Amino acid sequence: MIDLTKGTPIKVILLFTLPLLLGNLFQLFYNFIDAIIVGHTLGKDAFAAVGATSALNFLVMGFAIGITSGFAIIISQRFGANDLEGIKKSYVTGFFLTLITSIGLTVIAYAFSLPLLEWMQTPKDLIADAHDFLRAIFGGMIFTVVFNYLSNVLRALGDSKTPLIALIISTVLNVILEFYFILGLHTGVFGAGIATIIAQAFSVVYLLIYIKLKMPLLHVKQQHFKLDKIEIHKHARLGYPMGFQSSIIAIGSLTLQIVLNKLGTDVVAMQAIGRQIDQLAMLPMMSLGLAVTTFTAQNFGARQYKRMLIGLKHSVIINVIWGILFTVVLLVFNQFFSGLFISHKETKIIQLAFDYYLVNGAFYWLLAILFVVRSFIQGYGNSLVPTLAGIAELLMRAGVSILGLFTIGLIGVLFSSPAAWIGSVVILVPSYFRITKDLKTKSEQNLSIL
């Protein structure tokens, strides 16, 4: 484990980020394997069908996973404050809320996935495969959500390596199962979803065994299972707004997907490729953001206010540099990236994908700032402002995508994501200045006491 309250701020942040980055890379590899195998073995329509589910999948999964991030922030703050009993209480409370939420969402998502696909105006030639894929993913949602909760708990305690190991093992298992279900049993996109869920279930078992054998901080006794209303309220107050924030952002993506569905299968396939590339671009940004959340929460608990500001500044600089470099590489090697998911014979889709890269890539540097600042505010314990930023993101993405469709067409629609990032940053910036001013004041007060 890494104690983020000690050592050079940016050094410990980067050391903590590296396993997160590798872990998120393997998580992304899950999605890449689905896309590559489906795209090259089942064809363009099956690939587009899986892509058409991404926004709806994000809507449901994003909420569930968002709440686990909020629960883990409380654990991280208590770890920084050396509150060992509080950590155990938080672990049990968060686990309980995670299970209840994932079960409820499974029932709702499983029942309404087909009506939602129809409401989204998914092309008729894609809807059957899209529904099959969602049935598999939503049917095993509890494993995905619990895995993310356990991973977030371990990261909150400074252990970012163990979730990485679990992901590596389960990713290898996922690849094997993908080929077995799709090429061996010919189960189509449903098999792709089942393979992912089985791999996630294995990772849950692995983490539970690890916690039992190696993490005495999380070894709970009978008294810890007596649920406390105050604890439940405290976790719900931070966790559910973060889940709601993810859902708000997802609704914006859902609106964009509906608009793109109106433009035909080729455009849906372009969006499927573009989302994969966006995830690749966001990977280091998101990983550093997760590290900043834990770093901020631990140091806030330890009252290391000046240290929080130093870590924030250096993290923003590093993230922005990545955003610019990735854009350059993406534009130079655009055909290579598109060719990973679709045949080079699909020249129309590849050209559409290049337009997507041009528009989004020009704003990746802004997205880099968004990830760090939002994570910093969340680690500070403020869930309201990121939620308001999510609402701004929703309004901007939905508004620009609809306006673009009826004015200048596809290019206008593509500008909806950059517009969403701008809207979110505009909301976050005032809070950022207010919090940093407050931290500077507290830091000066600490120095005067000394």
C-alpha positions as CSV (number, residue, x, y, z in Angstrom):
1,M,0.0,0.0,0.0
2,I,1.1,3.6,-0.6
3,D,0.5,6.3,2.0
4,L,-0.3,9.3,-0.1
5,T,0.1,11.7,2.9
6,K,3.9,11.3,2.8
7,G,6.7,11.8,0.2
8,T,6.8,14.2,-2.8
9,P,3.2,14.8,-3.9
10,I,3.5,14.2,-7.6
11,K,5.8,11.3,-7.1
12,V,3.4,9.4,-4.9
13,I,0.5,10.4,-7.2
14,L,2.3,8.9,-10.2
15,L,3.3,5.8,-8.4
16,F,-0.3,5.3,-7.3
17,T,-1.5,6.1,-10.9
18,L,0.7,3.5,-12.6
19,P,-1.2,0.4,-11.4
20,L,-4.5,2.4,-12.0
21,L,-3.4,3.1,-15.5
22,L,-2.5,-0.5,-16.2
23,G,-5.7,-1.6,-14.6
24,N,-7.8,0.7,-16.6
25,L,-5.9,-0.4,-19.7
26,F,-6.9,-4.0,-19.1
27,Q,-10.5,-2.8,-18.4
28,L,-10.4,-1.0,-21.7
29,F,-8.9,-4.2,-23.2
30,Y,-12.2,-5.9,-22.2
31,N,-14.1,-3.5,-24.5
32,F,-11.5,-3.7,-27.2
33,I,-11.6,-7.5,-27.3
34,D,-15.4,-7.3,-27.6
35,A,-15.2,-4.8,-30.4
36,I,-12.4,-6.4,-32.3
37,I,-13.7,-9.9,-32.2
38,V,-17.3,-8.9,-32.9
39,G,-16.2,-6.5,-35.7
40,H,-14.0,-8.9,-37.5
41,T,-15.9,-12.1,-37.0
42,L,-19.6,-11.2,-36.9
43,G,-19.4,-8.2,-39.2
44,K,-20.3,-4.5,-39.4
45,D,-23.9,-4.8,-38.2
46,A,-23.0,-6.8,-35.1
47,F,-20.2,-4.4,-34.3
48,A,-22.6,-1.4,-34.7
49,A,-25.2,-3.3,-32.5
50,V,-22.8,-3.6,-29.6
51,G,-21.8,0.0,-30.1
52,A,-25.4,1.1,-30.0
53,T,-25.7,-0.3,-26.5
54,S,-22.8,1.8,-25.1
55,A,-24.8,4.8,-24.0
56,L,-27.5,2.8,-22.3
57,N,-25.0,0.5,-20.7
58,F,-23.2,3.6,-19.4
59,L,-26.4,5.0,-18.0
60,V,-27.1,2.0,-15.8
61,M,-23.5,0.9,-15.0
62,G,-22.3,4.4,-14.6
63,F,-24.7,5.1,-11.8
64,A,-23.9,1.9,-10.0
65,I,-20.1,2.3,-10.3
66,G,-20.4,6.0,-9.4
67,I,-21.8,5.3,-6.0
68,T,-19.0,2.9,-5.2
69,S,-16.5,5.7,-5.9
70,G,-18.3,7.9,-3.4
71,F,-18.3,5.2,-0.7
72,A,-14.6,4.8,-1.1
73,I,-13.9,8.5,-0.6
74,I,-15.1,8.2,3.0
75,I,-12.8,5.2,3.5
76,S,-9.9,7.2,2.1
77,Q,-10.6,10.1,4.4
78,R,-10.8,7.9,7.4
79,F,-7.6,6.1,6.4
80,G,-5.8,9.5,6.2
81,A,-7.2,10.3,9.7
82,N,-6.1,6.9,11.0
83,D,-9.7,6.0,12.0
84,L,-9.4,2.2,11.9
85,E,-12.8,1.4,13.3
86,G,-14.4,3.9,10.9
87,I,-12.8,2.1,8.0
88,K,-14.4,-1.2,9.0
89,K,-17.8,0.5,9.5
90,S,-17.5,2.2,6.1
91,Y,-16.5,-1.0,4.4
92,V,-19.6,-2.9,5.6
93,T,-22.0,0.0,5.0
94,G,-20.7,0.6,1.5
95,F,-20.9,-3.2,0.7
96,F,-24.5,-3.3,1.9
97,L,-25.6,-0.3,-0.2
98,T,-23.6,-1.6,-3.2
99,L,-25.5,-4.9,-3.2
100,I,-28.9,-3.4,-2.7
101,T,-28.4,-0.9,-5.5
102,S,-27.0,-3.4,-8.0
103,I,-29.8,-5.8,-7.4
104,G,-32.4,-3.1,-7.9
105,L,-30.8,-1.8,-11.0
106,T,-30.5,-5.3,-12.5
107,V,-34.2,-5.9,-12.2
108,I,-35.0,-2.5,-13.8
109,A,-32.4,-2.6,-16.5
110,Y,-33.3,-6.2,-17.5
111,A,-37.0,-5.4,-17.8
112,F,-36.7,-2.1,-19.7
113,S,-33.6,-2.7,-22.0
114,L,-35.7,-3.6,-25.1
115,P,-38.2,-0.7,-24.7
116,L,-35.3,1.7,-24.2
117,L,-33.5,0.5,-27.3
118,E,-36.7,1.0,-29.3
119,W,-37.3,4.4,-27.8
120,M,-33.7,5.3,-28.8
121,Q,-34.7,4.5,-32.4
122,T,-32.0,1.9,-32.7
123,P,-31.9,0.8,-36.4
124,K,-34.1,-2.2,-36.8
125,D,-31.3,-4.3,-38.3
126,L,-29.3,-3.8,-35.1
127,I,-31.9,-4.1,-32.3
128,A,-32.0,-7.9,-31.9
129,D,-28.2,-8.1,-31.4
130,A,-28.1,-5.0,-29.2
131,H,-30.8,-6.5,-26.9
132,D,-29.0,-9.8,-26.7
133,F,-25.8,-8.1,-25.6
134,L,-27.6,-6.0,-23.0
135,R,-29.4,-9.1,-21.6
136,A,-26.0,-10.7,-20.9
137,I,-24.4,-7.6,-19.4
138,F,-27.3,-6.5,-17.2
139,G,-27.9,-10.1,-16.1
140,G,-24.5,-10.2,-14.5
141,M,-24.4,-6.5,-13.4
142,I,-23.9,-7.4,-9.7
143,F,-20.5,-8.9,-10.4
144,T,-19.3,-5.8,-12.3
145,V,-20.5,-3.4,-9.6
146,V,-19.1,-5.4,-6.6
147,F,-15.8,-5.7,-8.4
148,N,-15.7,-1.9,-8.8
149,Y,-16.6,-1.4,-5.1
150,L,-13.9,-3.8,-3.9
151,S,-11.3,-2.2,-6.2
152,N,-12.3,1.3,-5.0
153,V,-12.0,0.3,-1.4
154,L,-8.5,-1.1,-1.9
155,R,-7.4,2.0,-3.8
156,A,-8.8,4.1,-1.0
157,L,-6.4,2.4,1.3
158,G,-3.5,3.0,-1.0
159,D,-3.5,-0.4,-2.8
160,S,-3.8,0.1,-6.5
161,K,-1.8,-3.0,-7.4
162,T,-4.2,-5.8,-6.3
163,P,-7.1,-4.6,-8.5
164,L,-4.6,-4.5,-11.3
165,I,-3.7,-8.2,-10.8
166,A,-7.3,-9.2,-10.6
167,L,-8.0,-7.3,-13.9
168,I,-5.0,-8.9,-15.7
169,I,-6.1,-12.4,-14.7
170,S,-9.8,-11.8,-15.6
171,T,-8.9,-10.1,-18.9
172,V,-6.9,-13.2,-20.0
173,L,-9.9,-15.3,-19.0
174,N,-12.2,-12.9,-20.9
175,V,-10.2,-13.3,-24.1
176,I,-10.3,-17.1,-23.9
177,L,-14.0,-17.1,-23.2
178,E,-14.7,-14.6,-26.0
179,F,-13.2,-16.9,-28.6
180,Y,-14.9,-20.0,-27.1
181,F,-18.4,-18.5,-27.0
182,I,-18.3,-16.6,-30.3
183,L,-16.1,-18.8,-32.5
184,G,-16.6,-22.2,-30.7
185,L,-20.2,-22.1,-29.6
186,H,-21.4,-19.5,-32.2
187,T,-23.4,-17.6,-29.5
188,G,-23.0,-14.3,-31.3
189,V,-22.9,-11.0,-29.3
190,F,-24.8,-12.7,-26.4
191,G,-21.7,-14.8,-25.9
192,A,-19.5,-11.8,-25.9
193,G,-21.5,-10.4,-23.0
194,I,-21.5,-13.6,-21.1
195,A,-17.7,-14.0,-21.4
196,T,-17.2,-10.5,-19.9
197,I,-19.6,-11.2,-17.0
198,I,-17.9,-14.6,-16.1
199,A,-14.5,-12.9,-16.1
200,Q,-15.9,-10.1,-13.8
201,A,-17.3,-12.7,-11.4
202,F,-13.9,-14.4,-11.2
203,S,-12.3,-11.1,-10.3
204,V,-14.8,-10.6,-7.5
205,V,-13.9,-13.9,-6.0
206,Y,-10.2,-13.1,-6.3
207,L,-10.5,-9.8,-4.4
208,L,-12.6,-11.3,-1.6
209,I,-10.0,-14.0,-1.1
210,Y,-7.2,-11.4,-1.1
211,I,-9.0,-9.2,1.5
212,K,-9.6,-12.2,3.7
213,L,-5.9,-13.2,3.6
214,K,-4.0,-10.0,3.2
215,M,-6.1,-7.0,4.4
216,P,-6.5,-6.9,8.2
217,L,-7.8,-3.3,7.9
218,L,-11.0,-4.8,6.3
219,H,-11.4,-7.8,8.6
220,V,-14.8,-7.1,10.2
221,K,-16.5,-8.7,13.2
222,Q,-20.1,-9.2,14.1
223,Q,-20.5,-5.8,15.7
224,H,-19.6,-4.1,12.3
225,F,-22.6,-5.7,10.6
226,K,-25.0,-3.7,12.8
227,L,-26.0,-1.0,10.3
228,D,-26.0,2.5,11.6
229,K,-28.5,5.0,10.2
230,I,-26.0,7.8,10.5
231,E,-23.4,5.8,8.6
232,I,-25.9,4.9,5.9
233,H,-26.9,8.5,5.5
234,K,-23.3,9.7,5.3
235,H,-22.4,7.2,2.6
236,A,-25.6,7.8,0.7
237,R,-25.1,11.5,0.8
238,L,-21.8,11.2,-1.0
239,G,-22.2,8.1,-3.0
240,Y,-25.6,8.5,-4.7
241,P,-24.9,12.1,-6.0
242,M,-21.8,10.7,-7.6
243,G,-23.8,7.9,-9.2
244,F,-26.4,10.5,-10.2
245,Q,-23.7,12.6,-11.7
246,S,-22.5,9.6,-13.9
247,S,-26.1,9.0,-14.9
248,I,-26.6,12.6,-15.9
249,I,-23.5,12.5,-18.1
250,A,-24.8,9.2,-19.5
251,I,-28.2,10.7,-20.4
252,G,-26.3,13.2,-22.5
253,S,-24.5,10.4,-24.3
254,L,-27.9,8.6,-24.7
255,T,-29.3,11.7,-26.4
256,L,-26.3,11.8,-28.7
257,Q,-26.8,8.1,-29.5
258,I,-30.4,8.7,-30.4
259,V,-29.5,11.5,-32.8
260,L,-26.8,9.4,-34.4
261,N,-29.1,6.4,-34.7
262,K,-31.2,8.6,-37.1
263,L,-28.3,8.9,-39.4
264,G,-27.9,5.1,-40.2
265,T,-25.7,2.1,-39.5
266,D,-22.5,3.7,-40.9
267,V,-22.7,6.6,-38.5
268,V,-23.5,4.3,-35.6
269,A,-20.4,2.2,-36.5
270,M,-18.4,5.5,-36.6
271,Q,-19.7,6.4,-33.1
272,A,-18.7,2.9,-31.8
273,I,-15.2,3.4,-33.1
274,G,-15.0,6.9,-31.7
275,R,-16.1,5.9,-28.3
276,Q,-13.4,3.2,-28.1
277,I,-10.8,5.9,-29.1
278,D,-12.2,8.3,-26.6
279,Q,-11.8,5.7,-23.9
280,L,-8.2,5.2,-25.0
281,A,-7.5,9.0,-24.8
282,M,-9.2,9.2,-21.4
283,L,-7.4,6.3,-19.9
284,P,-4.4,8.2,-18.4
285,M,-6.7,11.2,-17.7
286,M,-9.1,9.0,-15.7
287,S,-6.4,7.1,-14.0
288,L,-4.6,10.2,-12.8
289,G,-8.0,11.6,-11.8
290,L,-8.7,8.5,-9.6
291,A,-5.3,8.9,-8.0
292,V,-6.0,12.6,-7.4
293,T,-9.3,11.7,-5.6
294,T,-7.6,9.3,-3.3
295,F,-4.6,11.7,-2.8
296,T,-7.0,14.6,-2.0
297,A,-9.2,12.5,0.4
298,Q,-6.3,11.0,2.4
299,N,-4.5,14.4,2.7
300,F,-7.7,16.2,3.6
301,G,-8.2,13.6,6.4
302,A,-4.6,14.2,7.5
303,R,-5.1,18.0,7.2
304,Q,-2.2,18.3,4.8
305,Y,-3.8,21.2,2.9
306,K,-0.7,22.7,1.2
307,R,0.2,19.2,0.0
308,M,-3.2,18.9,-1.7
309,L,-2.6,22.1,-3.7
310,I,0.8,21.0,-4.9
311,G,-0.5,17.7,-6.1
312,L,-3.4,19.3,-7.9
313,K,-1.2,21.7,-9.8
314,H,1.3,19.1,-11.0
315,S,-1.5,16.7,-12.0
316,V,-3.2,19.2,-14.2
317,I,0.0,20.0,-16.0
318,I,0.8,16.3,-16.7
319,N,-2.8,15.5,-17.8
320,V,-2.9,18.4,-20.3
321,I,0.4,17.3,-21.8
322,W,-1.0,13.8,-22.4
323,G,-4.2,15.2,-24.0
324,I,-2.1,17.2,-26.6
325,L,0.3,14.4,-27.3
326,F,-2.5,11.8,-27.8
327,T,-4.3,14.1,-30.3
328,V,-1.2,14.4,-32.4
329,V,-0.6,10.7,-32.5
330,L,-4.3,10.0,-33.2
331,L,-4.5,12.3,-36.2
332,V,-1.2,11.0,-37.7
333,F,-2.2,7.3,-37.4
334,N,-5.9,7.7,-37.7
335,Q,-6.3,4.8,-40.3
336,F,-4.5,2.4,-38.0
337,F,-6.8,3.2,-35.0
338,S,-9.9,2.8,-37.2
339,G,-8.6,-0.4,-38.8
340,L,-8.4,-2.0,-35.4
341,F,-12.2,-2.3,-35.3
342,I,-13.4,-2.4,-38.9
343,S,-12.2,-3.6,-42.3
344,H,-10.1,-1.0,-44.3
345,K,-12.6,-1.7,-47.1
346,E,-15.2,0.3,-45.1
347,T,-13.8,3.6,-46.4
348,K,-16.9,5.7,-45.6
349,I,-16.8,4.7,-41.9
350,I,-13.1,5.3,-41.7
351,Q,-13.5,8.8,-43.1
352,L,-16.4,9.5,-40.7
353,A,-14.2,8.3,-37.9
354,F,-11.4,10.7,-39.0
355,D,-13.9,13.6,-38.7
356,Y,-14.7,12.4,-35.2
357,Y,-11.0,12.4,-34.3
358,L,-10.5,16.0,-35.6
359,V,-13.4,17.4,-33.6
360,N,-12.9,15.6,-30.3
361,G,-9.1,15.6,-30.4
362,A,-9.0,19.4,-30.6
363,F,-10.5,19.5,-27.1
364,Y,-8.8,16.5,-25.3
365,W,-6.6,19.0,-23.4
366,L,-9.7,20.6,-21.9
367,L,-11.1,17.1,-21.0
368,A,-7.7,16.5,-19.2
369,I,-8.3,19.5,-17.0
370,L,-11.9,18.4,-16.3
371,F,-10.9,15.0,-15.0
372,V,-8.3,16.3,-12.5
373,V,-10.4,19.3,-11.2
374,R,-13.6,17.2,-10.8
375,S,-11.6,14.4,-9.0
376,F,-10.0,17.0,-6.7
377,I,-13.4,18.4,-5.8
378,Q,-14.8,14.9,-5.2
379,G,-11.9,14.0,-3.0
380,Y,-12.4,17.1,-1.0
381,G,-15.9,15.7,-0.2
382,N,-18.0,17.9,-2.3
383,S,-20.5,15.9,-4.4
384,L,-22.9,18.8,-5.3
385,V,-20.7,20.8,-7.6
386,P,-19.6,17.8,-9.8
387,T,-23.3,16.9,-10.0
388,L,-24.2,20.4,-11.2
389,A,-21.3,20.1,-13.7
390,G,-22.8,16.8,-14.9
391,I,-26.2,18.6,-15.5
392,A,-24.3,21.3,-17.5
393,E,-22.6,18.5,-19.5
394,L,-26.0,16.9,-20.2
395,L,-27.6,20.2,-21.3
396,M,-24.7,21.1,-23.6
397,R,-24.4,17.7,-25.2
398,A,-28.1,17.2,-25.7
399,G,-28.6,20.8,-26.9
400,V,-25.7,20.9,-29.3
401,S,-26.4,17.4,-30.8
402,I,-30.0,18.2,-31.5
403,L,-29.2,21.7,-32.8
404,G,-26.4,20.4,-34.9
405,L,-28.6,17.7,-36.5
406,F,-31.1,20.3,-37.7
407,T,-28.6,22.9,-38.9
408,I,-25.2,21.7,-40.3
409,G,-25.6,17.9,-39.9
410,L,-23.2,15.3,-38.6
411,I,-20.2,17.7,-38.0
412,G,-22.5,19.9,-35.8
413,V,-23.5,16.8,-33.9
414,L,-19.9,15.8,-33.3
415,F,-19.3,19.1,-31.5
416,S,-21.7,18.1,-28.8
417,S,-19.0,16.3,-26.7
418,P,-16.5,19.2,-26.7
419,A,-19.5,21.5,-25.8
420,A,-20.3,19.2,-22.9
421,W,-16.8,19.4,-21.6
422,I,-16.8,23.2,-21.8
423,G,-20.1,23.4,-19.9
424,S,-18.8,21.1,-17.2
425,V,-15.5,23.0,-16.8
426,V,-17.4,26.4,-16.5
427,I,-19.3,25.0,-13.5
428,L,-16.3,23.4,-11.8
429,V,-13.9,26.4,-12.1
430,P,-15.6,28.7,-9.5
431,S,-15.7,25.9,-7.0
432,Y,-12.1,25.1,-7.8
433,F,-11.0,28.6,-6.9
434,R,-13.1,28.7,-3.8
435,I,-11.7,25.4,-2.5
436,T,-8.1,26.3,-3.2
437,K,-8.5,29.6,-1.5
438,D,-10.0,27.8,1.6
439,L,-7.1,25.4,1.6
440,K,-4.5,28.1,1.4
441,T,-6.1,29.8,4.4
442,K,-6.1,26.5,6.4
443,S,-2.5,25.9,5.4
444,E,-1.5,29.3,6.7
445,Q,-3.4,28.7,9.9
446,N,-1.5,25.4,10.4
447,L,1.8,27.2,9.9
448,S,0.9,29.9,12.4
449,I,0.0,27.3,15.0
450,L,3.4,25.6,14.5
